[in-house]
């Protein structure tokens, strides 16, 4: 089966038209490799399996270097491709050096395992939302089936004596039949005194209206649906309790989330669902914290910023995670508004922490807000008067403010 080539964005297509000393195939390869740098791991970048030994790693490295090393194109016109090729080769070198070292490779493999674990947890948590929809659809279906199996209610017109218009029609049909049998002569009409008297027609207001009957049907349908939802909710509660007993916080959170969607008026169930969800979020936060720590150590600041942001979402009162997230954003030259929000949150949780004030000051400095930075550094200096680094920063800021 032929794998289709990845589609290029309009910007990437325009890049391919740049006038450089690279053939079309190499230009396309550089564009695609550069785009995927943040998506592939070291093994994928080198094109080897996780079981590859040092010889295989070395072979893959030199094969890529022979095509992508910037020195191969010395004095060639590379234009904007030069920076891309240097960045690609830098990543290839990091990948080789990491995997060729036994200890660093083991650490990297653990990092990849944490990434896979967090993705698996998030996929399972996302599946719960689809399960909620399936459960609600099933409750609707059960209610409809129960309604169809139930005896039909007596129509309002049949609740009382037959309407006069129906009797007149039947009498006319009888007279027409008799006339045909008598050769066209009309049958003798009985005297009014000999006719059997009809029972009096009940007043119209004593019969249920069509609207009232439809309302009753709708209420019965909703009752059946509520009963079906309650039955399903009990089943999901049982699944959640079994998952908790087995130590599976993710499955428990998912089951209770579905149960609460089916039975939203149950305060005890709501409390249990929140507790289970908090446990699942904490498991996810643990995996992201490990990833963020590894990414910080290896200068992967963009990835570290994303990982710390996910930790903060699960732990809104974790001052360290907020401070580290703000620091990573500054190092990655990312969204400084978000960095300021995280640093300010860390300071509000622990206002006496001088380091958090310094981080917030660094955010302000990156944003060009020297006066704000000076204010935070002055507070930090009061909290840690013996810290020479803070004093040095304060002097530098004082000159620029």
C-alpha positions as MATLAB code, in Angstrom:
seq = 'XXXXXXXXXXXXXXXXXXXXXXXXXXXXXXXXXXXXXXXXXXXXXXXXXXXXXXXXXXXXXXXXXXXXXXXXXXXXXXXXXXXXXXXXXXXXXXXXXXXXXXXXXXXXXXXXXXXXXXXXXXXXXXXXXXXXXXXXXXXXXXXXXXXXXXXXXXXXXXXXXXXXXXXXXXXXXXXXXXXXXXXXXXXXXXXXXXXXXXXXXXXXXXXXXXXXXXXXXXXXXXXXXXXXXXXXXXXXXXXXXXXXXXXXXXXXXXXXXXXXXXXXXXXXXXXXXXXXXXXXXXXXXXXXXXXXXXXXXXXXXXXXXXXXXXXXXXXXXXXXXXXXXXXXXXXXXXXXXXXXXXXXXXXXXXXXXXXXXXXXXXXXXXXXXXXXXXXXXXXXXXXXXXXXXXXXXXXXXXXXX';
ca = [
       0.000    0.000    0.000;
       1.429    3.381   -1.024;
       1.475    5.987    1.752;
       0.351    9.374    0.415;
       2.821   12.236    0.738;
       2.052   14.734    3.521;
       0.208   17.825    2.346;
       2.074   21.134    2.565;
       0.659   24.426    3.783;
       0.563   27.405    1.389;
       3.564   28.884    3.235;
       5.509   25.645    2.810;
       4.580   25.430   -0.860;
       5.885   28.975   -1.310;
       9.105   27.982    0.452;
       9.690   25.233   -2.095;
       9.749   27.880   -4.820;
      12.641   29.753   -3.164;
      15.689   30.134   -5.392;
      18.368   28.006   -3.665;
      21.060   25.499   -4.645;
      18.970   22.481   -3.574;
      17.004   20.167   -5.837;
      13.221   19.902   -5.415;
      13.399   16.572   -3.567;
      15.875   17.886   -0.967;
      13.889   21.084   -0.460;
      10.747   19.086    0.224;
      12.590   16.773    2.591;
      14.012   19.676    4.602;
      10.605   21.352    4.845;
       8.892   18.174    6.072;
      11.657   17.219    8.515;
      11.745   20.704   10.008;
       7.964   20.737   10.417;
       8.001   17.402   12.229;
      10.858   18.143   14.646;
       8.430   18.767   17.494;
       6.355   15.679   16.725;
       8.889   12.871   16.370;
      11.065   11.227   19.009;
      14.770   10.480   18.684;
      14.187    6.999   17.257;
      11.772    8.270   14.628;
      14.089   11.121   13.678;
      17.002    8.736   13.094;
      14.735    6.176   11.423;
      15.650    3.288   13.759;
      13.765    0.916   16.067;
      13.876    1.231   19.856;
      16.001   -1.915   19.912;
      18.714   -0.393   17.690;
      22.269   -0.927   18.910;
      25.134    1.585   18.723;
      26.232    0.410   15.275;
      22.751    0.938   13.850;
      22.569    4.368   15.480;
      25.940    5.381   14.063;
      25.006    4.165   10.580;
      21.714    6.096   10.635;
      23.437    9.220   11.933;
      26.110    9.298    9.227;
      23.595    8.561    6.495;
      21.556   11.610    7.534;
      24.686   13.731    8.034;
      25.830   12.954    4.500;
      22.684   14.632    3.185;
      21.845   17.272    5.776;
      25.103   18.490    7.305;
      25.409   22.233    6.526;
      29.111   21.836    5.630;
      28.102   19.651    2.674;
      26.653   22.812    1.112;
      29.603   25.110    1.823;
      29.432   28.216   -0.390;
      26.066   27.070   -1.733;
      23.099   29.380   -1.871;
      20.717   28.000    0.790;
      18.621   31.036    1.693;
      16.109   30.310    4.495;
      16.873   26.600    4.200;
      20.231   27.134    5.925;
      18.682   27.793    9.353;
      16.269   24.897    8.944;
      19.029   22.476    8.006;
      21.174   23.583   10.940;
      18.254   23.069   13.322;
      17.517   19.627   11.864;
      21.148   18.548   12.097;
      21.363   19.818   15.672;
      18.381   17.639   16.609;
      19.847   14.653   14.795;
      23.083   15.072   16.758;
      21.219   15.322   20.064;
      19.211   12.215   19.168;
      22.330   10.198   18.347;
      24.298   11.346   21.394;
      21.371   10.629   23.712;
      20.669    7.134   22.404;
      24.334    6.188   22.124;
      24.809    6.797   25.874;
      23.413    3.966   28.004;
      22.309    6.081   30.983;
      20.927    8.947   28.924;
      19.072    6.492   26.710;
      17.451    4.810   29.714;
      16.367    8.202   31.010;
      14.991    9.127   27.592;
      13.103    5.841   27.289;
      11.464    6.535   30.657;
      10.475    9.956   29.359;
       8.878    8.391   26.269;
       7.007    5.934   28.486;
       5.597    8.832   30.506;
       4.501   10.537   27.294;
       2.692    7.409   26.167;
       1.102    7.004   29.556;
      -0.234   10.560   29.614;
      -1.629   10.201   26.087;
      -3.309    6.936   27.061;
      -4.887    8.529   30.141;
      -6.147   11.487   28.112;
      -7.581    9.175   25.454;
      -9.425    7.183   28.113;
     -10.779   10.349   29.702;
     -11.943   11.571   26.299;
     -13.705    8.239   25.719;
     -15.919    8.972   28.732;
     -17.571   11.838   26.872;
     -18.485    9.518   24.004;
     -19.773    6.996   26.549;
     -22.052    9.669   28.038;
     -23.637   10.185   24.613;
     -24.043    6.432   24.096;
     -25.666    5.993   27.510;
     -28.141    8.828   26.925;
     -29.036    7.480   23.477;
     -29.617    4.032   24.974;
     -31.935    5.482   27.622;
     -33.925    7.215   24.864;
     -34.139    3.965   22.912;
     -35.303    1.961   25.941;
     -37.979    4.547   26.684;
     -39.262    4.427   23.094;
     -39.340    0.624   23.069;
     -41.227    0.529   26.374;
     -43.704    3.081   25.036;
     -44.317    1.072   21.878;
     -44.833   -2.143   23.857;
     -47.386   -0.530   26.213;
     -51.170   -0.662   25.398;
     -52.340    2.363   23.454;
     -54.455    4.761   25.490;
     -58.177    5.045   24.601;
     -58.705    8.045   22.312;
     -60.710   10.885   23.831;
     -63.599   10.346   21.373;
     -64.040    6.765   22.590;
     -64.143    7.710   26.240;
     -67.891    8.503   26.152;
     -70.987    7.519   24.126;
     -70.726    7.481   20.363;
     -71.060   10.873   18.729;
     -74.365   11.574   16.925;
     -72.639   12.129   13.585;
     -71.404    8.519   13.656;
     -74.947    7.175   14.379;
     -76.403    9.235   11.516;
     -73.867    7.875    9.074;
     -74.552    4.291   10.100;
     -78.321    4.839    9.830;
     -77.941    6.279    6.318;
     -75.961    3.237    5.230;
     -78.667    0.922    6.619;
     -81.452    2.860    4.800;
     -79.542    2.708    1.494;
     -79.137   -1.078    1.831;
     -82.797   -1.573    2.633;
     -83.861    0.584   -0.322;
     -81.845   -1.583   -2.717;
     -83.360   -4.752   -1.267;
     -86.928   -3.347   -1.605;
     -86.500   -2.398   -5.248;
     -85.960    1.245   -4.722;
     -88.816    1.748   -2.247;
     -87.929    3.510    0.945;
     -88.357    1.445    4.069;
     -91.080    2.520    6.409;
     -89.783    4.768    9.076;
     -90.594    3.721   12.588;
     -92.306    6.236   14.747;
     -90.227    8.277   16.982;
     -91.877    6.654   19.958;
     -90.782    3.180   18.776;
     -87.164    4.148   18.242;
     -84.835    3.140   21.004;
     -83.699    6.182   22.859;
     -80.043    7.077   22.586;
     -78.092    7.699   25.727;
     -77.399   11.367   26.224;
     -74.098   12.603   24.836;
     -71.717   13.643   27.558;
     -70.873   17.333   27.592;
     -67.759   18.111   25.533;
     -65.999   19.610   28.531;
     -66.061   16.268   30.348;
     -63.791   14.644   27.691;
     -59.998   15.114   27.772;
     -58.707   17.374   25.030;
     -56.145   16.266   22.455;
     -53.563   18.540   24.104;
     -54.193   16.970   27.497;
     -53.890   13.475   26.037;
     -50.593   14.357   24.298;
     -49.302   15.871   27.511;
     -50.100   12.668   29.365;
     -48.281   10.644   26.710;
     -45.269   12.921   26.944;
     -45.183   12.643   30.742;
     -45.363    8.874   30.558;
     -42.501    8.818   28.024;
     -40.331   11.078   30.193;
     -41.020    8.891   33.229;
     -39.939    5.821   31.292;
     -36.764    7.624   30.127;
     -35.978    8.704   33.683;
     -36.386    5.132   34.866;
     -34.076    3.886   32.087;
     -31.455    6.520   32.995;
     -31.664    5.642   36.674;
     -31.139    1.962   35.875;
     -28.112    2.745   33.710;
     -26.708    5.132   36.322;
     -26.796    2.372   38.931;
     -24.867    0.133   36.527;
     -22.164    2.748   35.986;
     -21.929    3.415   39.725;
     -21.286   -0.307   40.232;
     -18.575   -0.188   37.530;
     -17.012    2.831   39.194;
     -16.926    1.158   42.586;
     -15.357   -1.963   41.084;
     -12.699    0.169   39.368;
     -11.917    1.987   42.621;
     -11.534   -1.329   44.421;
      -9.138   -2.456   41.688;
      -7.131    0.784   41.963;
      -8.053    1.960   38.458;
      -8.696    5.661   39.038;
      -9.172    6.462   35.345;
     -11.863    3.824   34.761;
     -13.552    4.863   38.010;
     -13.590    8.530   37.016;
     -15.041    7.682   33.618;
     -17.769    5.454   35.053;
     -18.821    8.023   37.650;
     -18.764   10.789   35.043;
     -21.269    8.839   32.924;
     -23.364    8.040   36.003;
     -23.630   11.697   37.048;
     -24.673   12.686   33.523;
     -27.541   10.199   33.795;
     -28.479   11.162   37.344;
     -27.487   14.830   37.805;
     -29.703   15.443   40.839;
     -27.819   13.036   43.102;
     -25.525   15.096   45.404;
     -23.775   12.031   46.850;
     -23.028   10.698   43.376;
     -21.786   14.140   42.335;
     -19.367   14.213   45.271;
     -18.073   10.720   44.444;
     -17.658   11.636   40.780;
     -15.656   14.762   41.667;
     -13.364   12.796   43.964;
     -12.754   10.154   41.295;
     -12.076   12.820   38.674;
      -9.598   14.523   41.005;
      -7.709   11.233   41.421;
      -7.549   10.761   37.655;
      -6.337   14.338   37.134;
      -3.642   13.815   39.753;
      -2.381   10.710   37.949;
      -2.186   12.725   34.751;
      -0.440   15.579   36.563;
       2.208   13.171   37.867;
       3.071   11.996   34.359;
       3.301   15.560   33.057;
       5.444   16.666   36.001;
       7.959   13.927   35.193;
       7.971   14.970   31.543;
       8.406   18.643   32.431;
      11.338   17.874   34.728;
      13.113   15.925   31.985;
      12.391   18.636   29.412;
      13.777   21.356   31.670;
      16.991   19.412   32.229;
      17.464   19.080   28.489;
      16.587   22.643   27.573;
      13.321   21.701   25.834;
      11.603   24.831   27.061;
       8.639   24.850   24.687;
       7.767   21.273   25.650;
       8.396   22.017   29.333;
       6.015   24.988   29.205;
       3.266   22.767   27.783;
       3.850   20.054   30.361;
       3.853   22.461   33.316;
       0.642   24.052   31.998;
      -1.043   20.628   32.134;
       0.196   20.121   35.694;
      -1.220   23.520   36.685;
      -4.605   22.633   35.228;
      -4.829   19.596   37.498;
      -3.218   21.331   40.497;
      -4.502   24.912   40.662;
      -2.849   25.392   44.061;
       0.578   23.993   43.191;
       2.809   27.065   43.548;
       5.942   25.280   42.268;
       4.232   24.105   39.061;
       2.988   27.629   38.346;
       6.414   29.170   38.905;
       8.164   26.545   36.771;
       5.580   26.992   34.016;
       6.148   30.753   33.975;
       9.918   30.270   33.869;
       9.649   27.797   30.975;
       7.483   30.173   28.953;
      10.053   32.966   29.361;
      12.874   30.647   28.295;
      10.818   29.479   25.294;
       9.975   33.089   24.394;
       6.298   32.164   24.558;
       3.102   33.910   25.660;
       4.210   36.422   28.307;
       0.634   37.170   29.362;
       0.265   33.502   30.327;
       3.687   33.548   31.990;
       2.663   36.558   34.095;
      -0.593   34.848   35.079;
       1.238   31.726   36.242;
       3.913   33.663   38.136;
       1.315   35.885   39.790;
      -0.596   32.799   40.873;
       2.557   31.320   42.414;
       3.139   34.593   44.302;
      -0.451   34.683   45.548;
      -0.174   31.110   46.878;
       3.158   31.808   48.617;
       3.669   35.571   48.819;
       6.763   35.194   51.006;
       8.736   33.212   48.428;
      11.480   35.456   47.007;
      12.188   33.131   44.044;
       8.635   33.502   42.786;
       9.024   37.299   42.861;
      12.219   37.008   40.836;
      10.471   34.834   38.245;
       7.657   37.366   37.962;
      10.260   40.114   37.590;
      11.873   38.158   34.747;
       8.496   37.921   33.023;
       8.084   41.703   33.284;
      11.608   42.276   32.004;
      10.936   40.042   28.987;
       7.813   42.119   28.342;
       9.747   45.393   28.625;
       8.032   46.414   31.889;
      11.095   47.512   33.871;
       9.184   49.407   36.576;
       6.989   46.363   37.316;
      10.095   44.204   37.423;
      11.818   46.580   39.827;
       8.835   46.515   42.172;
       8.927   42.702   42.334;
      12.695   42.650   42.825;
      12.437   45.145   45.679;
       9.906   42.854   47.353;
      12.188   39.871   46.719;
      15.148   41.758   48.231;
      13.130   42.406   51.394;
      12.210   38.719   51.620;
      15.815   37.531   51.003;
      18.146   40.408   51.977;
      21.264   38.194   51.827;
      20.695   37.042   48.255;
      23.377   38.732   46.147;
      21.790   37.636   42.866;
      18.629   39.596   43.644;
      20.668   42.659   44.580;
      22.617   42.442   41.311;
      19.404   42.152   39.305;
      17.955   45.127   41.159;
      20.975   47.260   40.303;
      20.753   46.314   36.631;
      17.062   47.058   36.497;
      17.593   50.333   38.334;
      19.900   51.525   35.577;
      17.455   50.642   32.814;
      14.262   51.792   34.535;
];
